[in-house]
């Protein structure tokens, strides 16, 4: 018994050591990727340019706060142009009180949601004058109470205006940190909290600058891997997954086809399904699972005498079908983004090779020994 306990403890300790080693590798890889970006970054975001142009702290804080509010849902070039125009007229909080809202709207057009932002700026001027003596507050708790200011904007003001430690996490930072497998989170807010726990402080002030520029130009929601820095591609977990998927498609003779040109042939198919929002989906005999937003790859085949790829895939495409397979329930909420077909009977072979992605059990594998025929790729 003592020997059994000893062996059991050894196994547990080895598992813990392996997990720590893998975690350390991932962390080092992430830090290395940030260093590569530092060496290669050419474009500086508008808000950072504005912060560097103003030496006086109070002026800098005011302009950084305003330009960050303007930048939400707005292209960087537009933010730059509008900020320059606005700051010729608005130089301090009292100017926001004195300007008419209609004039303010004209000054900040065409930033996204310019009418709402004009309202926020008017209220902002009043609050800064009445509650903060005409100055931008330094504390995040105070900043996020201001109109038009969330954690992202607040952290950016702390970092750029006051040169203090904040982690500004927007959708770009959230997406790329997850693609590089440094964190595993579902929202920018969650990402900020995880980064605060594990990201070395030397990266806190610069992570937003690095990843926002990179996210806008290259690692966008639909990744432009062909534009990426070669040194990054060598270490990028997301690029590795996309490359492995393409290698599998090539290996088994898959080709991409349009939805309106599915052939009357036998073979294997892969549906790339896009789920825009995370959903709790009931399928099968009242089984409930959480399906996260992102891409799902479903592997199926049409090899019978009365069935072919055209009939099978067109059934998947129909919205008015009677639900029979588990995949029908996912397709009720997701859309087929791409279709790949092969004339080869390779359904199980492909499913086994796609197991490096997260497999969703119980889909398409009831009549074989595969773990699953449905696989998830985080966007």
Secondary structure, DSSP 8 states (H G I E B T S, - for coil): -HHHHHHHHHHHHHHHHHHHHHHHHHHHHHHHHHHHHHHH-----HHHHHHHH--SHHHHHHHHHHHHHHHTTS-HHHHHHHHHHHHHH--SHHHHHHS-HHHHHHHHTTSTTHHHHHHHHHHHHHHHHHHSTTS--SSHHHHTTSTT--HHHHHHIIIIIT--------HHHHHHHHHTTS---SSHHHHHHHHHHHS-GGGTTTHHHHHHHHHHHTS-SS--GGGS-HHHHHH-HHHHHHHHHHHHHHHTT-EEE-TT---S--EEEEEEEEESS-EEEEETTTEEEEE-SEEEEEEEEE-SSS--HHHHHHHHH-SS----SHHHHHHTTSEEEEEEEESS--HHHHHHHGGGSEE-TTSS-TTSS-S-SEEEE--
